[in-house]
C-alpha cells in the first residue's frame, strides 16, 4: 500500500475517532 493511501485512511479513521484520540496516538508516537 502506498504511503499517501495510508495517510488518507489514517485521516479518515482519525475523523471517526475524534481529535482526542488523535492527540493520544500522536503523544504515544512522540513518547516512543
Secondary structure, 3 states (H helix, E strand, C coil): CCHHHHHHHHHHHHHHHCHHHHHHHHHHHHHC
